[in-house]
Amino acid sequence: MFDVYGSSLTVYTARMVKQRSRTKKKTARQKIPQVAILLESSHEISRGMIRGILAYVRLYGPWALHLESGGWSDQKLPDLDVWRGNGIIARVPTPNVAADVVAARLPTVLIDPVDAYLDPTHPLSRCSRIECDSAEVARRAADYYLANDFTHFAFVGAPSDLNWSRRRQEAFVRRLGEAGHSCAVYQTPSDAERGEWEIERQRMSRWLRKLPKPLAVFAANDARGRQVLNACLAANLPVPYEVAVLGVNNDVMICETSQPPLSSVAVDMEQAGYAAAELLDHLMRKTQRGQQCVLFKPQDVVARASTQRLQVNDRLVIRALEYIRINAGLNIRVSDVADHVGVTPRWLEKRFAQTLARSVMDEIQRVRMDTVSSLVAKSGLAFAEIARRCGFTSANHLGVLFRQTFGTTMSAFRKKNGR
């Protein structure tokens, strides 16, 4: 059950409720560990970590959790004159919060702390911490690109020079070097650019244009990956045919709304949250002493359209494929594609046959049906709405084509593959 006071959320498990009812001399709240969670619940990555913390608490609690909903600016500890805390799990967002965490003098687990808090002169450097294994993340990204026969590589780090971004850069460059390849590295933006994406996008677009193609770009995280995709669009660089882009974290909101959808190295944030809670529990019980650092491993690459390229060297065909990818839902015709690339439909069909061994209309239908299958599996949209969005005359017409393409009905496909 939940008690909510303003934006502060205190969580009691069912086990906690039973314990409170059995207590005679002291209230359960006095006995139950009071733990502050400073994670921005507005982001899916942090919500995954919170789910992991709750999973641990359900098994080994009860704990009373103080959680401020919202973003970075909303994260703060309870009033230390009133709150009788026992522990803290925090991704420390600001120097003021860092000062409060130090002042609390409680067992604390930091999540991916920035460089300033790892400096031996800073009091938070003595805290235990949970960190993503960024070197392993980068190795997974490099191995994915190498397995897909890329030979030109680039890395785009976080807008600020952060330790986890540097570790990903260093490990990515090192793994490619072991395979005999070099890697271009994008320069960290200036202070002026960091505050104005439109300014930085122009520089990133120019940088991407100069690099050899086809190019495999590894971005430090999904948010940065989406910016790389935007820069490619501004530079008229077809993704993934000339530039492939891979991010980190598999933040579905970012990845699925990118254009095209962004491939990403998945990171199990629920596992990270569980590990953070377990470590804090040991610290609070004093069964673990001294500073601890726990690394959590990445999962596999979740491949989406931003890296799923065909081996195509014909630039005219690449331009046509990019046009089809962007416009297939508009019920375009072969003549529309031919007009866009400046050739006759007959000549375009010949180039497709030579390069892809299929017709232009086959490619239009393939892209449309890929979009349909994604919407059927990942959205709750009615089939009639999916048909409308993808340019089909009716849900019945789409249903027939869907069964011909995938060998099953849309209902059965959604039931098997839906979230």
C-alpha positions in Angstrom: 0.0 0.0 0.0 1.1 3.6 -0.5 1.0 6.7 1.7 1.5 9.8 -0.4 2.4 13.2 1.2 2.9 15.8 -1.6 5.5 14.5 -4.0 7.0 12.2 -1.4 6.1 8.5 -1.7 6.5 6.2 1.2 6.1 2.5 0.3 4.9 -0.2 2.7 4.9 -3.9 1.6 2.2 -6.4 2.6 4.8 -7.9 4.9 5.3 -4.6 6.5 1.6 -4.2 7.2 1.5 -7.6 9.0 4.6 -6.6 11.0 2.9 -3.4 12.1 -0.1 -5.2 13.4 2.0 -7.5 15.5 4.1 -4.8 17.2 3.1 -4.0 20.8 5.7 -1.8 22.4 7.3 0.0 19.5 5.7 1.0 16.2 6.8 -0.8 13.1 7.9 2.4 11.5 10.5 2.8 14.3 11.9 -0.7 13.6 11.6 -0.6 9.8 14.6 0.8 7.9 13.9 4.3 6.5 15.5 4.5 3.1 15.7 7.5 0.7 15.7 6.8 -3.0 17.0 9.7 -5.1 16.3 8.6 -8.7 14.5 10.6 -11.3 11.3 8.6 -11.8 10.5 10.6 -15.0 13.1 8.5 -16.9 12.4 4.9 -17.8 16.0 3.9 -16.9 15.5 5.1 -13.3 12.1 3.5 -13.1 13.6 0.2 -14.1 16.1 0.6 -11.2 13.3 1.5 -8.8 11.5 -1.7 -9.9 14.6 -3.6 -9.0 14.8 -2.0 -5.6 11.2 -2.8 -4.9 11.8 -6.5 -6.0 14.5 -6.8 -3.3 12.3 -5.1 -0.7 9.5 -7.5 -1.3 11.8 -10.4 -0.7 13.9 -9.1 2.2 12.1 -6.1 3.5 10.1 -4.4 4.9 11.6 -1.0 4.2 9.9 2.4 4.2 11.0 4.1 1.0 11.1 7.9 0.6 10.8 8.6 -3.1 10.4 12.0 -4.8 8.5 11.7 -8.1 9.7 13.8 -11.1 13.1 14.7 -12.6 16.5 15.7 -11.4 15.4 19.0 -10.0 12.8 17.3 -7.8 15.3 15.0 -6.0 16.1 15.8 -2.4 16.4 14.2 0.9 13.7 14.5 3.5 14.2 17.1 6.3 17.1 15.7 8.2 15.9 17.3 11.4 12.7 15.2 11.2 13.5 12.2 9.1 15.2 9.3 11.0 16.8 7.7 8.0 18.8 4.5 7.9 20.2 4.5 4.3 20.3 6.2 0.9 20.4 5.0 -2.7 21.2 8.0 -4.9 22.2 9.2 -8.3 23.3 12.5 -6.9 22.0 15.2 -9.3 23.4 18.5 -7.8 26.2 19.7 -5.4 23.4 20.8 -2.9 22.0 17.2 -2.8 25.6 15.9 -2.5 26.1 18.1 0.5 22.9 16.8 2.1 23.9 13.2 1.5 27.3 13.9 3.2 25.6 15.6 6.1 23.2 12.7 6.6 26.1 10.4 7.6 24.2 7.3 6.6 25.1 4.1 4.7 24.9 5.2 1.1 25.0 3.5 -2.3 25.7 5.8 -5.2 24.6 5.0 -8.7 27.1 5.7 -11.5 28.7 8.7 -9.7 30.3 11.5 -11.7 34.0 12.2 -11.6 33.7 14.9 -8.8 32.4 12.3 -6.3 35.1 9.8 -7.1 37.8 12.3 -6.3 39.6 11.0 -3.1 39.2 14.4 -1.6 35.4 14.3 -1.8 33.6 12.8 1.1 31.3 10.8 -1.2 34.3 9.0 -2.7 34.1 6.8 0.4 30.6 5.6 -0.4 29.9 2.3 -2.0 28.6 2.4 -5.5 26.8 0.6 -8.3 28.2 1.1 -11.8 27.4 0.0 -15.3 30.2 -2.1 -16.8 30.9 0.5 -19.5 33.9 -1.3 -20.9 31.8 -4.4 -21.5 29.0 -2.3 -23.0 31.5 -0.9 -25.5 32.9 -4.4 -26.3 29.4 -5.6 -27.1 28.8 -2.6 -29.4 32.2 -3.2 -31.2 31.6 -6.9 -31.6 28.1 -6.3 -33.0 29.5 -4.0 -35.7 32.4 -6.2 -36.4 30.1 -9.2 -36.8 28.1 -7.1 -39.4 31.2 -6.5 -41.5 31.6 -2.7 -40.9 35.1 -1.3 -41.5 34.7 2.4 -40.7 33.8 3.4 -37.1 33.1 6.5 -35.0 32.2 7.2 -31.4 30.0 10.1 -30.1 30.3 10.6 -26.4 28.0 12.3 -23.9 27.6 16.1 -24.2 29.6 16.5 -21.0 32.9 14.8 -20.4 31.6 12.1 -18.0 33.6 9.1 -16.7 31.2 6.4 -18.0 31.2 8.0 -21.4 35.1 8.1 -21.5 35.2 4.4 -20.4 32.9 3.5 -23.3 35.0 5.5 -25.7 38.3 4.0 -24.6 37.0 0.4 -24.6 35.3 0.8 -28.0 38.5 2.2 -29.6 40.6 -0.5 -27.9 38.4 -3.4 -29.1 38.4 -2.0 -32.7 42.2 -1.6 -32.5 42.5 -5.3 -31.6 40.6 -6.1 -34.7 42.8 -3.9 -36.9 40.5 -0.9 -37.2 40.7 2.8 -36.3 37.9 4.9 -34.8 37.0 8.6 -35.3 36.0 10.3 -32.0 33.6 13.3 -31.9 34.9 16.2 -29.9 33.0 17.1 -26.8 30.8 20.1 -27.5 31.7 23.6 -26.2 29.7 25.2 -23.4 27.8 27.3 -26.0 27.0 24.2 -28.1 26.0 22.2 -25.0 23.2 24.5 -24.4 22.1 24.9 -28.0 21.5 21.6 -29.9 20.8 23.4 -33.1 24.3 24.9 -33.1 26.0 21.6 -32.2 23.9 19.7 -34.8 25.5 21.7 -37.6 29.0 20.8 -36.4 28.1 17.1 -35.9 26.5 17.0 -39.4 29.7 18.4 -41.0 31.8 15.9 -39.0 29.7 13.0 -40.1 29.8 14.0 -43.8 33.6 14.0 -43.8 33.9 10.4 -42.5 34.3 7.4 -44.8 31.2 5.4 -45.5 29.5 3.1 -44.7 30.0 4.3 -41.2 29.2 2.6 -37.9 28.6 5.1 -35.1 28.5 4.1 -31.4 26.8 6.7 -29.2 27.4 6.8 -25.5 23.7 6.5 -24.7 20.3 6.5 -26.4 19.7 10.2 -26.0 23.0 10.9 -27.8 22.1 8.3 -30.4 18.9 10.1 -31.3 20.9 13.3 -31.7 23.3 11.5 -34.1 20.2 10.4 -36.1 19.0 14.0 -36.2 22.4 15.1 -37.4 22.3 12.4 -40.1 18.9 13.7 -41.3 20.2 17.3 -41.4 23.3 16.1 -43.4 21.1 14.0 -45.9 23.0 10.8 -44.8 20.7 7.8 -45.2 20.5 5.6 -42.1 21.4 2.8 -42.0 22.7 2.6 -45.5 25.5 5.1 -45.2 25.6 5.6 -41.4 24.5 3.0 -38.8 23.8 4.2 -35.3 23.9 2.3 -32.0 23.0 3.6 -28.6 23.0 2.3 -25.0 20.3 1.5 -22.4 17.5 0.4 -24.7 15.2 3.2 -23.4 12.1 2.1 -25.4 10.6 5.6 -25.4 13.7 7.1 -27.0 14.5 4.1 -29.3 11.0 3.5 -30.7 10.3 7.2 -31.3 13.6 7.9 -33.1 13.6 8.1 -36.9 14.5 5.4 -37.8 14.1 3.3 -34.6 17.4 3.2 -32.7 19.3 0.0 -32.1 20.7 -0.1 -28.6 22.9 -2.2 -26.2 20.4 -3.2 -23.5 21.3 -2.7 -19.8 19.3 -4.5 -17.1 18.4 -1.6 -14.8 16.2 -3.8 -12.7 19.2 -6.0 -11.9 21.1 -2.8 -11.0 18.4 -1.6 -8.7 18.2 -5.0 -7.0 22.0 -5.0 -6.5 21.9 -1.5 -5.1 19.3 -2.5 -2.5 21.1 -5.7 -1.6 24.4 -3.8 -1.1 22.6 -1.1 1.0 20.9 -3.8 3.1 24.3 -5.3 4.0 25.7 -1.9 4.8 22.8 -1.1 7.1 23.0 -4.4 8.8 26.8 -4.0 9.1 27.4 -7.3 7.4 29.4 -5.5 4.8 32.1 -3.0 5.7 34.3 -0.7 3.7 33.8 0.7 0.3 32.3 -1.6 -2.3 31.9 -1.2 -6.1 29.5 -3.5 -7.9 29.4 -3.6 -11.7 26.3 -4.7 -13.5 26.7 -6.2 -17.0 25.0 -5.2 -20.2 22.6 -7.5 -22.1 22.5 -8.1 -25.8 22.1 -5.6 -28.6 18.5 -4.9 -29.4 18.7 -4.4 -33.2 16.3 -2.0 -34.8 16.3 -0.2 -38.2 19.2 2.2 -37.4 21.7 -0.7 -37.8 19.9 -3.2 -39.9 21.4 -2.3 -43.3 21.5 -4.1 -46.6 24.8 -4.5 -48.5 23.9 -1.8 -51.0 26.6 0.2 -52.9 24.3 1.9 -55.5 23.7 5.4 -54.2 20.5 5.8 -56.3 19.1 2.6 -54.8 20.1 3.9 -51.3 18.2 7.2 -51.9 15.2 5.2 -53.0 15.3 2.9 -50.0 15.5 5.9 -47.7 12.5 7.6 -49.4 10.5 4.3 -49.1 11.4 3.9 -45.4 10.2 7.4 -44.6 7.1 7.5 -46.8 5.8 3.9 -47.1 2.9 4.6 -44.8 1.6 7.2 -47.3 0.6 4.6 -49.8 3.3 5.7 -52.3 3.6 4.2 -55.8 6.7 3.2 -57.8 6.4 6.4 -59.8 6.6 8.5 -56.6 9.9 6.8 -55.7 11.2 7.2 -59.3 10.3 10.9 -59.3 12.1 11.4 -56.0 15.4 10.0 -57.3 15.1 11.5 -60.8 14.8 8.4 -63.0 12.0 6.6 -64.9 10.1 3.8 -63.1 11.5 1.3 -65.6 15.1 2.3 -64.9 14.5 2.2 -61.2 13.1 -1.3 -61.4 16.2 -2.4 -63.3 18.5 -1.0 -60.7 16.5 -2.7 -57.9 16.6 -6.0 -59.7 20.3 -5.8 -60.1 21.0 -4.6 -56.6 18.4 -6.2 -54.4 16.9 -9.0 -56.6 13.4 -7.7 -56.0 11.0 -5.1 -57.3 10.4 -1.6 -56.0 6.8 -2.5 -55.0 8.1 -5.6 -53.2 10.3 -3.3 -51.1 7.4 -0.8 -50.4 5.3 -3.7 -49.2 8.1 -5.2 -47.1 8.6 -1.9 -45.3 4.9 -1.3 -44.8 4.4 -4.8 -43.4 7.4 -4.4 -41.1 5.7 -1.2 -39.8 2.4 -3.0 -39.4 3.9 -5.9 -37.5 5.7 -3.5 -35.1 2.4 -1.6 -34.4 0.5 -4.9 -34.0 3.0 -6.2 -31.4 4.0 -3.1 -29.6 1.0 -0.8 -29.6 -2.6 -1.2 -28.3 -4.0 0.4 -31.5 -7.1 -1.1 -33.1 -6.4 -2.9 -36.3 -8.5 -0.5 -38.2 -6.3 2.4 -37.0 -3.2 0.5 -37.9 -4.6 0.0 -41.4 -5.3 3.7 -41.7 -1.9 4.8 -40.5 -0.1 2.4 -42.9 -2.1 3.3 -46.0 -4.4 0.3 -46.3 -8.0 0.6 -47.4 -9.4 -1.4 -44.5 -8.6 -3.7 -41.6 -10.0 -6.7 -43.6 -7.7 -6.0 -46.5 -4.7 -5.6 -44.2 -5.7 -8.8 -42.4 -5.5 -10.8 -45.6 -2.1 -9.4 -46.5 -0.8 -9.9 -42.9 -1.7 -13.6 -43.0 -0.1 -14.0 -46.4 3.1 -12.3 -45.2 3.4 -13.7 -41.6 1.4 -16.9 -41.8 -0.9 -15.9 -38.9 -3.6 -13.5 -38.0 -2.9 -10.1 -36.4 -4.7 -11.1 -33.2 -2.6 -14.3 -32.8 0.6 -12.3 -33.7 -0.3 -9.7 -31.0 -1.0 -12.3 -28.4 2.3 -14.1 -29.1 4.6 -11.1 -29.5 2.9 -8.3 -27.7 4.2 -6.8 -24.4 
